[in-house]
Amino acid sequence: MSLELGDTLPDFELNDQNGKAFISKEEIGKSPLIIYFYPKNFTPGCTREACSFRDNFEDFTDLGARVIGISGDDEKSHQKFATRYKLPFTLLADSNNKVRRKFGVKPNLLGILPGRETFVFSTEGTLTFKFKAMGADPHIQKALRHLRKQHE
């Protein structure tokens, strides 16, 4: 079952690229969250998407939002990925795809690749926008456009 607009941020705990626990319920009330699921570190599309989030990171933080990337890669892979591409945001290790399932992110390409989907949650933890596409490029601009509309 997929998350729908108006749903609350699911309760989960995953480790980030530095081994620190990220607890979703502790984020409610702090800032809007951009949570994006991507297939795999170091692949061309995922690298392009992560670097685009990096290149637009200041735009997100200017709007008060926190960016979180989630894939099935482990903490060590996330740490190498973040270091190599100078990623200033949190990457979470969902090695058993438990959180991916909680969000209802379905595989793409005949079930071969994990899906690519972006979710925007309000400061209160309410899902206000979601976007799904295998191509990496539109995710960042659509999430930014949505956040800017909320700030008008």
The 8 nearest C-alpha neighbors of each residue, nearest first, counted from 0:
[[1, 103, 2, 102, 101, 100, 104, 3],
 [0, 2, 103, 102, 3, 104, 101, 100],
 [3, 1, 102, 103, 6, 0, 4, 126],
 [2, 4, 6, 5, 1, 126, 129, 128],
 [3, 5, 126, 127, 6, 128, 2, 129],
 [4, 6, 126, 125, 3, 127, 7, 2],
 [7, 5, 126, 4, 3, 125, 2, 8],
 [6, 8, 125, 124, 126, 9, 5, 120],
 [7, 9, 124, 125, 10, 6, 126, 120],
 [10, 8, 7, 11, 101, 23, 102, 24],
 [9, 11, 23, 24, 8, 12, 22, 7],
 [12, 10, 23, 22, 9, 13, 98, 24],
 [11, 13, 22, 21, 23, 20, 14, 10],
 [14, 12, 21, 20, 91, 92, 15, 93],
 [15, 13, 20, 18, 19, 91, 21, 92],
 [14, 16, 91, 18, 17, 90, 19, 92],
 [15, 17, 74, 78, 77, 18, 90, 91],
 [18, 16, 15, 19, 78, 74, 14, 75],
 [17, 19, 14, 15, 16, 20, 74, 75],
 [20, 18, 14, 15, 17, 21, 16, 13],
 [21, 19, 14, 13, 22, 15, 12, 18],
 [20, 22, 13, 12, 14, 23, 19, 15],
 [23, 21, 12, 25, 24, 11, 20, 13],
 [22, 24, 26, 25, 11, 10, 21, 12],
 [23, 25, 26, 27, 22, 10, 11, 8],
 [24, 26, 23, 22, 27, 28, 29, 21],
 [27, 25, 23, 24, 29, 28, 22, 30],
 [28, 26, 124, 123, 29, 24, 25, 122],
 [27, 29, 122, 123, 30, 26, 124, 25],
 [28, 30, 26, 27, 122, 31, 123, 25],
 [31, 29, 122, 64, 63, 28, 32, 65],
 [30, 32, 122, 121, 64, 120, 65, 63],
 [33, 31, 65, 120, 64, 119, 34, 66],
 [32, 34, 119, 66, 118, 67, 65, 35],
 [35, 33, 67, 118, 117, 68, 32, 66],
 [34, 36, 117, 68, 116, 118, 69, 67],
 [37, 35, 69, 116, 115, 70, 68, 117],
 [36, 38, 115, 70, 39, 45, 69, 114],
 [37, 39, 113, 70, 114, 112, 115, 45],
 [40, 38, 42, 37, 70, 45, 72, 41],
 [39, 41, 42, 45, 80, 46, 72, 77],
 [40, 42, 46, 43, 39, 45, 80, 44],
 [41, 43, 45, 40, 44, 46, 39, 38],
 [42, 44, 46, 45, 47, 41, 48, 40],
 [45, 43, 47, 46, 42, 135, 48, 134],
 [46, 44, 48, 47, 42, 43, 49, 40],
 [45, 47, 49, 43, 48, 44, 41, 42],
 [48, 46, 44, 50, 45, 49, 51, 43],
 [49, 47, 135, 45, 51, 46, 50, 44],
 [50, 48, 52, 46, 51, 47, 45, 53],
 [51, 49, 53, 47, 52, 48, 54, 46],
 [50, 52, 54, 48, 53, 49, 47, 55],
 [51, 53, 49, 55, 50, 54, 56, 139],
 [54, 52, 50, 56, 51, 55, 86, 49],
 [53, 55, 51, 52, 56, 50, 57, 49],
 [56, 54, 52, 58, 53, 57, 51, 59],
 [57, 55, 53, 59, 58, 52, 54, 60],
 [56, 58, 60, 59, 55, 61, 54, 53],
 [59, 57, 61, 55, 56, 60, 62, 143],
 [60, 58, 56, 62, 64, 57, 61, 63],
 [59, 61, 63, 57, 64, 62, 58, 56],
 [62, 60, 58, 63, 59, 57, 64, 56],
 [61, 63, 60, 59, 64, 58, 146, 147],
 [64, 62, 60, 61, 30, 59, 31, 65],
 [65, 63, 31, 60, 59, 32, 62, 30],
 [64, 66, 32, 33, 31, 60, 67, 30],
 [67, 65, 33, 88, 32, 34, 64, 89],
 [66, 68, 34, 89, 90, 33, 35, 88],
 [69, 67, 90, 35, 34, 36, 91, 89],
 [70, 68, 36, 91, 90, 35, 92, 37],
 [71, 69, 72, 37, 93, 36, 38, 92],
 [70, 72, 94, 93, 92, 96, 73, 95],
 [73, 71, 70, 92, 94, 76, 39, 77],
 [72, 74, 92, 76, 75, 94, 77, 71],
 [75, 73, 16, 77, 76, 92, 78, 15],
 [74, 76, 78, 77, 73, 79, 16, 17],
 [77, 75, 79, 78, 73, 74, 72, 80],
 [78, 76, 80, 74, 16, 75, 79, 81],
 [77, 79, 16, 75, 81, 76, 80, 82],
 [80, 78, 82, 76, 77, 81, 83, 75],
 [81, 79, 77, 83, 78, 82, 76, 84],
 [82, 80, 86, 78, 85, 84, 79, 83],
 [83, 81, 85, 79, 80, 84, 78, 86],
 [82, 84, 80, 81, 85, 79, 86, 78],
 [83, 85, 81, 86, 82, 80, 50, 46],
 [86, 84, 82, 81, 83, 87, 53, 80],
 [85, 87, 81, 84, 53, 88, 82, 50],
 [88, 86, 85, 53, 89, 81, 56, 66],
 [87, 89, 86, 66, 67, 90, 53, 65],
 [88, 90, 67, 68, 15, 91, 66, 16],
 [91, 89, 68, 15, 16, 69, 67, 77],
 [90, 92, 15, 69, 14, 13, 68, 93],
 [91, 93, 73, 94, 74, 72, 71, 14],
 [94, 92, 71, 96, 95, 70, 91, 98],
 [95, 93, 71, 96, 92, 72, 73, 70],
 [94, 96, 97, 93, 71, 98, 92, 99],
 [97, 95, 99, 93, 98, 94, 71, 100],
 [96, 98, 100, 95, 99, 101, 93, 94],
 [99, 97, 101, 100, 96, 102, 93, 11],
 [98, 100, 96, 102, 104, 97, 101, 103],
 [99, 101, 103, 97, 98, 102, 104, 96],
 [102, 100, 98, 103, 99, 97, 9, 1],
 [101, 103, 99, 100, 2, 104, 1, 98],
 [102, 104, 1, 100, 0, 101, 105, 99],
 [105, 103, 99, 102, 114, 100, 116, 106],
 [104, 106, 114, 103, 107, 113, 100, 110],
 [107, 105, 113, 114, 110, 112, 111, 104],
 [106, 108, 110, 114, 112, 109, 113, 111],
 [109, 107, 110, 111, 112, 106, 114, 113],
 [108, 110, 111, 107, 106, 112, 113, 105],
 [109, 111, 106, 107, 108, 112, 113, 105],
 [110, 112, 109, 108, 107, 106, 113, 114],
 [113, 111, 107, 106, 110, 108, 114, 38],
 [112, 114, 106, 38, 107, 105, 115, 111],
 [115, 113, 106, 107, 105, 104, 38, 112],
 [114, 116, 37, 36, 133, 132, 131, 38],
 [115, 117, 131, 36, 130, 35, 114, 132],
 [116, 118, 35, 130, 129, 34, 36, 131],
 [119, 117, 129, 34, 33, 128, 35, 120],
 [120, 118, 33, 128, 32, 127, 126, 129],
 [121, 119, 126, 32, 125, 124, 31, 127],
 [120, 122, 31, 124, 123, 125, 126, 127],
 [121, 123, 31, 30, 28, 124, 29, 27],
 [122, 124, 28, 121, 27, 125, 120, 31],
 [125, 123, 121, 8, 27, 120, 122, 7],
 [126, 124, 7, 120, 121, 5, 6, 123],
 [125, 127, 120, 5, 4, 6, 128, 119],
 [128, 126, 4, 120, 119, 125, 5, 121],
 [129, 127, 119, 118, 126, 4, 130, 120],
 [130, 128, 118, 117, 119, 131, 127, 116],
 [129, 131, 117, 116, 118, 132, 128, 138],
 [130, 132, 116, 115, 117, 129, 133, 138],
 [133, 131, 134, 115, 116, 130, 135, 138],
 [134, 132, 115, 135, 131, 114, 107, 116],
 [133, 135, 132, 136, 137, 44, 115, 138],
 [136, 134, 48, 44, 137, 138, 133, 45],
 [135, 137, 138, 134, 48, 139, 47, 51],
 [138, 136, 140, 139, 135, 141, 134, 132],
 [139, 137, 141, 136, 140, 135, 142, 117],
 [138, 140, 142, 141, 137, 143, 52, 136],
 [139, 141, 143, 142, 137, 138, 144, 136],
 [140, 142, 144, 138, 143, 139, 137, 145],
 [141, 143, 145, 139, 140, 144, 138, 146],
 [144, 142, 140, 146, 145, 141, 147, 139],
 [143, 145, 141, 147, 142, 146, 140, 148],
 [144, 146, 142, 148, 143, 147, 141, 149],
 [147, 145, 143, 149, 148, 144, 142, 150],
 [146, 148, 150, 144, 149, 145, 143, 151],
 [149, 147, 145, 151, 150, 146, 144, 143],
 [148, 150, 146, 147, 151, 145, 144, 121],
 [149, 151, 147, 148, 146, 62, 145, 63],
 [150, 148, 149, 147, 146, 145, 62, 144]]
